[in-house]
Amino acid sequence: MKILYIHGLESGPQGHKVTELRKYYGEDKVIVEPMNVSLTGLTLRNGILRRLLSVAASKLMLGAAAVAAAAYGKGWWWGGSVAVIVLLYFIINRKKLLAQSLQLSFQSCLTIQSKAIQKHQPDVVIASSFGGAVAVELLQKGEYRGPCIVLCPAHRLLMRLMNVDYTTPAISSRLLVIHGSEDKVIPHRHSIELNNANEHTTLHTIQGGSHGLGKYVASGKFIEDVERFINDQSKL
């Protein structure tokens, strides 16, 4: 049994879910490919704030060049006017810049996990939140066709933030969606819609569960559900 675990936005190879999986299945059976992603991590290659600053810097350089050209050609009053226009551009287009940054980070993470699937040929993929969005996208694209478990998947929310026209993914693989009813980050209804749209998808709602599903994981029920899912696949 080989499991590929795709971590969330602010977790990684040492998160509590993957720790529990490794305790039960063994260190060598649970593979984690770090995505180096975070909302605010400036040192992480796929950090969203880092990507945002990179995208903004490229636009700013063009704006600075325009300001300098205006100031040189027609004086600092014109240069100041252009500077105001550049500033307004950033204010008006802040959501677009964020969407571009998210797209860059998400695409890089997709590539990392697609390569991991090709390399390790996992028997099952388990993914959480942002990682769940990555897993759903890979399933939708057909880059992974095996059984999969996603916890509180952020796919629909992420598509909206990236300004991508959203339709509920069509997934032919067997998929177990685990979602807390009290998730304040990713609406539970997103998983209901994903479940309703796909014949081979099962939704397991954790009553009272939060986004992190900490109590559920700590109780041992997470491992029980994973083991039941894996055993059911072996009978097919």
N, C-alpha and C positions, 0 to 999 in steps of 0.2 A: 504494500500500500504506500503510495507516494502522494502527498498533499502539497499543493502550491497555495500558500496563503498570501493574499494581496491586502496589505495594510491600509489603514485610513490616512487621512490628511495629516493628523498630528501624532500619529503613532509610528511604529516601525517594527524592526525585527525583535524588539523586546516588549512589545505590547502584551496586555494581560490575556487576550484571546489566544495569540500564538504561543504564549508561555504555557497555557493550559493544554493546548494541542500537543506541544512537544513533551510535556509531562506524560501524557497518555500514550502517544504514538511513538515517541522517541525523537531525539534531536535530528537524526539522519533521515527521518521520514517526512519531516515538515520543512519545506523549502520556502524561504522568504527572499525575494529580490528587492532590496531597498530602492525606493523611488526617489529618495532625496527631495521630498515635497513637504511643504508646510505653508500655512497662510502667511506667516510673517518672517520665516527663516531666511535671512539675507545670505547666509553661508551655504544654503542648500541649492544645488544646481537647478532644481525645479520649483524652488520656493516661489509662491505666487507674487509676493511683494517684490522679490528680486526681479522676476520677469516684468512686473509692472514698471519698475524703475528703469529697466533696460529699454522697454518700449517707449516710455516717456522721454528718456534721455535722447533717443534717436529723433523723436519729434522736436525736442527742445533744441537740439543742434540746428535743425532746419530753421526753427523760429529765431534762434540767435543770429544765424546767418542773415535772415531777412531783416532783423532789427539793425544789424551792422550795416547792411547795404543801404537801408533807408536813411540811417543816420549819416553815412558817408556822402550819399547823393543829395539829400535834401535837408540835412541838419537834424539835431537831436530831437526837435519837436516831432518830426516824422518818425524818428526812431522810437520815441516814447509811445506814439500812437500804435505803431506796429507791435510793440511789446504788450500793450493792452489787448490787442487782438489775439496775440499768441496766448496770453493768460486766459482770455475768454474761451479760446478753443479748448484748453485743457479742462476748464470748468464744465463746458457744455458736453464734451466728449468723454467725461470720466468713466461712464458706464461702458462705452465702446472700448476704451483703453483697457479696462478691467477684463472685458470679454476676450480681447486679443491675448492678454496675459494668461488667462485661464486656458485658452485654446492651446497655447504653446506648451504649458505645463502638462495639460491632459494628454496631448499628442505624444509628448516625450514619455509619459508614464505608460501609455498604450504600447509603445514600441518596446519598452523595457519588459513588460509582462508578456507580450507576444513572443519575444525572444526566449523568455524563461519557459514558456509552454513548449516551444520547439525543442529547447535544450533538454528539459527534464521529463517531458511527456507524463504529466501528472495523471493520477487516476481520478482525482477530484480537485476542484478549485474551491477555496473558501475565501470570501472577501468581505470587507467591512466598510461601510459608508462611502468615502471617496473611492476606496478600492473596489467597493461594490459597483460603483459607476463604471470603473474600468472593466470589471468582469462582465457586466451587462453589455457594454459596447463590444467587447471581444466576442461574446456569444452572438450578438446581433450581426456582426460582420462575418461570422463563421470562422474566425481565427482560433476559436476553441469550441469543440463540439461535445465535450464530455459533461458528466454531472457536475453541478455547481451549487454551492450554498452562498447566499448573500445576506448580510446583516445590515438592516437599515440603509439600503442602497440609495446613493445620492444622484442617480442618473438623471432623473427628470429635473431636479433642482439645478444641477450643473449645466444641463442643456439650456435651461432658461437663462442662466447667468452668462452663458457664452453666446447668447442671441441666436441659438440654433432652433429652427422650426421643429417642434417636438411631436412625434407620434409614438405611441406606446410600442416598444420593441417587440418584434415577432421572434420568439425563441423556440427552437425545436428541441433543445436539450432538456433533460430533467433538471429542474431548478427548484430549490427550496429557499423561500424568502422568509427570513426571521426579522420581525419588526416589533418594537415596543409601542404599546398603545398610547403612551404618554411622551413620545419622542417630540421634543420642542425644536429640533434642528431640521429633521427631514419628516415631513408630514406622513403619517401612517397611511393616509389615503393613496399616496403614490404607489405603495406596495400593493394595496387592494386593486388598483387599476392594472398594475403589471400582472398580478395573479389572474384577474378576470379575463385578460386578453390572450392568455397562453394556456393551452390544453395541458401541457406537461409541467406546469408550475403549481407549487403548493405554497400557501401562505400560512405561516405559524405566528400568530400574534401573541406576544408576551404581555399579558395584562399588567398594567402599571409600569411596564418597562420604559426606561429612559433611552436616550440615544446611544449611550455607551453600553447599555445592557449589563452594567457591572454586577448587579445582584444575581441576575440570571446566569452569568458566567461563573461567578463565585460559588453558586449553589451546586454546580456540577451538571445542571440540566443542559447546558450548552454541549458538553461532551456527549451526554446521552443522546441528544438529538442528532449530532454529527454521526455517532456510531450507528444509530438506527437508520439514518439516510444511506450510509455506506453499505450496511448490511442489506438494505432493500435493493440497492443497485446490483449487488452480487447475485440476487435471485432472478434478475430479469434475463 
